[in-house]
């Protein structure tokens, strides 16, 4: 079985056809079941709606269905013989930026929808910016509702050019454009007969074939220790294994490694899983590493290569997306979670607040409230081992937690 | 060299990571074990996550007393094979003590009563995390569930105020008296579960395979003929070839006509199925938001 897993995120509001598009992907890949379809058909009828409202498939909570909006991130699943897909379906309105950020954090692909009649609007820029801030490796821009603009190549080209001009300011590596009609099915799963001028593949073809094999960092070896496995039984008397998930690079049996924070060096004696010894381990594998020498290592420590070390620092510069109604407090103390570390930090500086619609850096208003994005500096109670988020999403990300309410109040993307 | 994991191996790696985070972040976690395929998968993943050490938490079975006998046999064998510690919380005991009152009538089920018994067992055992086999593809309310799902001191879920969950960073902080539900197999689908159990050659309860059983039909569902379900006068039991797609309490587990005799047959059946697995669950049919409502109260 050689099916790959691809995670993609969508964001959108009620009218841009996002639910219809997801509904079509699910329906055409036979991922909607009869009883699900019957249930939403009955609900549509009861509410006096025309036809079957596919949006009901993606809106799960009672409040959402009553109000006809998506509030939270919903995860959807479908599969084709080539790939299994996980959709993080998020609301598109500015007040739900935190949900978009959440959905984007694990995605390989961001799907941005543009209504061909409207062209690029504020929300389009916002979605593209979040995709770039969260370093989603691939961006696919679907210019939707082509049926309503007579399948016009000119309309498509104008939007494409405008988007390309705007995205030049963003940090996105791979952008792809597809003209579609989610409602009629053009270029979603089947090629459109209405747009012979478009020579590219359908959205499904793109999702099935986009190269995601290089999305992980296979260069900078990082192994944050989750816990120490000590069986304490006669068969494994002196066993001391370091359990964790490879966060970057490749581990090989016999490799010379450095242990952080101690700085000691040793070699990898063995890489184990329940299924037996492994020659190598790479992201996102969960393995157990055994070392040649005995050290007192524990959760929060990291195994790296001596010639390729992360930044070890108490002062961290980062972009944050604020999640909480209580605004960020300068000099405020927060709990920080990074890889398998948990420690306290203090916000020592707010550099600027970013307007996510215009990308303008506001140096005057430094009040950071719910859904705001800002560049800040924090000081940690001890040095942590980080990489720039651009380089590694696993070792470059962190969350801040309020110690009193225990709420997750911010997501951080480390600059260095 | 191609550094690539297939989707089952990637899901496995994710679940093992989550299970290890639970062991590291909580003082006293417990694995909710129902005897169904999802909790069998959870037990198997837990065995792998901590190998060669033993699974560092107990299994908790909330027993309605209305079981398929095969479930209990399988449960006891599995626990013995893994060397795990099993605790059983009995719904019958709570009824006998007068803490809860049994439903009456043709549709009587102990499904809702489980919530009280579960919350009571979590409190008595001083468990701070309950690991469940819930999957996001099962039901629309579950599609919005977090891996680490915070519960207040009444065990309730507040879907509108969930903690954002980013990357693989799980916030497990809580106040005294609160607890977490953790769902390590959130991202698996029904088909993934079967494909994986097949690939790993995990032994499964006989209930999942086609067998002849006395059954009767009610509201389009096929239910097992059992002393725990009161049949209406017109309802007649007959022998049919059926299997379970989910295993729950006998009073609300719908059965499926099937001749799937092997796990390969099951995979073929699931891959082409036109109804969801929970489509046969009488407990979900009570209303459009039955699952969300129960989850808010503290159900699995």
Interface residues (C-beta under 8 A of the other chain):
Chain A: X1 X2 X3 X4 X5 X33 X34 X35 X36 X39 X43 X57 X59 X60 X61 X62 X63 X71 X72 X73 X74 X75 X76 X77 X79 X83 X84 X86 X98 X99 X101 X102 X105 X106 X213 X216 X218 X226 X227 X229 X230 X231 X232 X235 X236 X239 X243 X244 X245 X250 X272 X273 X274 X275 X280 X282 X283 X284 X285 X286 X288 X299 X323 X335 X337 X338 X340 X393 X394 X397 X398 X399 X401 X403 X406 X407 X408 X411
Chain B: X1 X2 X3 X4 X5 X6 X7 X8 X9 X10 X11 X12 X13 X14 X16 X17 X20 X21 X23 X24 X47 X48 X49 X50 X51 X52 X53 X54 X136 X137 X140 X141 X142 X143 X144 X150 X159 X160 X162 X163 X164 X165 X166 X167 X168 X169 X170 X171 X173 X174 X175 X186 X187 X189 X191 X192 X195 X199 X273 X274 X275 X276 X279 X288 X289 X292
